[in-house]
Amino acid sequence: MTIIKVVELLANSKKSWEDATTQAVKRASKSINNIRSANVSNMSVTVKNGKVDEYRVSLKVSFEVS
């Protein structure tokens, strides 16, 4: 039987939502083994002086527990 655990992560990037997601998975993989998937559940931005300043994502990462 396979057990899958899910953790929620928050990440940000000055470039894009895709970059925020990529950086979150990259960072998580340093301490979490066997990552199987990531599901972005929310995307938002911060605004400064009428322009997008930062992209933010909330994502759920699932990984196999050994």
C-alpha positions in Angstrom: 0.0 0.0 0.0 1.3 3.5 -0.8 0.8 6.4 1.6 0.7 9.9 0.1 1.2 13.0 2.3 0.2 16.5 1.3 1.7 19.8 2.5 0.7 23.3 1.6 3.3 25.8 0.5 3.3 29.5 -0.2 5.8 31.0 -2.6 6.5 34.3 -4.3 8.5 35.6 -7.3 9.2 38.9 -9.0 9.0 37.1 -12.4 5.8 35.1 -12.7 3.4 32.6 -11.1 5.3 29.8 -13.0 8.6 30.9 -11.5 7.0 31.0 -8.0 5.7 27.5 -8.5 9.0 26.2 -9.8 11.0 27.8 -7.0 8.6 26.3 -4.4 9.0 22.8 -5.8 12.7 23.2 -6.1 13.1 24.4 -2.5 10.7 21.7 -1.1 12.6 18.9 -2.9 15.7 19.8 -0.7 13.9 18.5 2.4 11.0 16.3 1.0 11.8 13.2 -1.0 9.6 11.4 -3.5 7.5 14.5 -4.5 4.8 13.2 -6.9 2.8 16.3 -7.8 2.0 19.9 -7.0 -1.4 21.5 -7.3 -1.6 25.3 -7.4 -4.7 26.2 -5.5 -4.5 30.0 -5.5 -2.6 32.7 -7.4 -2.4 36.4 -6.4 -0.2 39.5 -6.9 0.9 42.4 -4.9 0.7 45.8 -6.5 3.0 48.9 -6.0 2.4 52.2 -7.7 -0.2 50.7 -10.1 2.1 47.9 -11.3 2.4 44.2 -10.4 5.2 43.9 -7.9 5.2 40.3 -6.9 3.5 37.0 -8.0 2.3 34.7 -5.2 1.1 31.1 -5.3 -0.4 28.7 -2.8 0.2 25.1 -3.8 -0.2 21.6 -2.3 2.6 19.2 -2.8 2.1 15.5 -2.5 4.8 13.0 -1.8 5.1 9.3 -1.0 5.8 8.4 2.6 8.2 5.4 2.9 
